[in-house]
Amino acid sequence: MSKTLKIVLGVLVIVLIGAGAWWYMGESSTSSSLPATQAQQDAAAAAAPALSQGSSDSDLSQDAKTIDGQMNGLNSDNASIDQGMSSN
C-alpha cells in the first residue's frame, strides 16, 4: 500500500468517526428535549400558585407576595446551580 493511500484512508476513518460522534451527540441531545406530557404540565400548573384576576388592593398585594415567593424560589435554584457548577 502506498503512503498516499494510507493517509487518505486514515483521514477517511477520522472523518467517519467524527461524523458518527456528531450524529450521536445530536441524537442524544434531541431525545432529552422532548416536550412535557400533559400530565407533567397539569402537575406543574397545579403546583404553581395562580395569580388573581382582580384589581383590588388586596388582590394586587396577594399577587405581589406570590411573585416575590416565586422569585425567591428562582434565586434559591440559581444559587444551587451556581454552587453545583463551581464545585466541579
C-alpha positions in Angstrom: 0.0 0.0 0.0 1.3 3.4 -0.9 1.9 6.1 1.7 -0.7 8.4 0.0 -3.4 5.7 0.2 -2.7 5.1 3.8 -3.0 8.9 4.5 -6.3 9.0 2.6 -7.7 6.0 4.4 -6.6 7.5 7.8 -8.3 10.8 7.0 -11.4 9.0 5.9 -11.6 6.9 9.1 -11.1 10.1 11.2 -13.9 11.9 9.3 -16.3 8.9 9.7 -15.6 8.7 13.4 -16.1 12.4 13.8 -19.4 12.3 11.8 -20.6 9.4 13.9 -19.8 11.2 17.1 -21.5 14.4 15.8 -24.6 12.4 14.9 -24.7 10.5 18.2 -24.4 13.8 20.2 -27.2 15.3 18.1 -29.4 12.3 18.8 -28.8 12.3 22.5 -29.5 16.0 22.9 -32.8 15.8 21.0 -34.1 12.9 22.9 -33.6 14.8 26.2 -35.5 17.8 25.0 -38.9 16.1 24.3 -41.9 18.2 25.2 -43.5 17.6 28.6 -46.5 15.3 28.7 -49.9 16.6 29.5 -49.7 15.0 33.0 -46.5 16.9 33.7 -47.9 20.2 32.5 -51.0 19.6 34.7 -48.9 18.8 37.7 -46.8 22.0 37.2 -49.9 24.1 36.8 -51.4 22.7 40.0 -48.1 23.3 41.9 -47.7 26.9 40.8 -49.9 29.3 42.7 -52.2 31.2 40.4 -52.4 35.0 40.3 -55.8 36.5 41.0 -57.8 38.1 38.2 -59.0 41.0 40.4 -57.6 44.5 40.6 -58.4 45.5 44.2 -55.6 46.4 46.6 -55.8 43.1 48.4 -55.7 41.1 45.1 -52.7 43.1 43.9 -50.9 42.7 47.3 -51.5 38.9 47.2 -50.2 38.8 43.6 -47.1 40.7 44.7 -46.5 38.2 47.5 -47.0 35.3 45.1 -44.5 36.8 42.6 -42.0 37.5 45.4 -42.2 33.9 46.6 -41.6 32.6 43.0 -38.7 35.0 42.6 -37.2 33.8 45.9 -37.5 30.2 44.7 -35.8 31.1 41.4 -33.0 32.8 43.3 -32.6 29.8 45.5 -32.5 27.5 42.5 -30.0 29.8 40.8 -27.7 29.7 43.8 -27.9 25.9 44.0 -26.9 25.7 40.3 -24.1 28.1 40.7 -22.8 26.1 43.7 -23.0 22.9 41.8 -21.2 24.4 38.8 -18.4 25.8 40.9 -17.8 22.6 42.9 -16.9 20.7 39.7 
